[in-house]
Amino acid sequence: MLTHIGVLTLAPTATDDHRRAITDGLAALVGQVDGLVSARTATDLGLRPGTADVIFEMTFSSREAWEAYGDHPAHKALVAEHIGPVLQDKVFVQTDGFTEVGA
């Protein structure tokens, strides 16, 4: 399993509709992209200035599935239609798991 985490900062002109289109679009990729096992998304609560807008966590069955995701037509369409037009900055991390601390 491979986990792909993304944090997106959107342009100041981005609306709640833009954020919803992005989070809904990411979630909808499950079932369209081979090897994409799950997706979780959230939007920032806006409690402090200067924070990012959207965070997502996607779990892939393998590294190869994650690599193929980048070229998948549904992913490319989401980026072109909903993410790219309002994207200001992005940060991604790929990992094979988290370390639990405390209990």
Secondary structure, 3 states (H helix, E strand, C coil): CEEEEEEEEECCCCCHHHHHHHHHHHHHCCCCCCCEEEEEEEECCCCCCCCCCEEEEEEECCHHHHHHHCCCHHHHHHHHHHHHHHEEEEEEEEECCCCCCCC
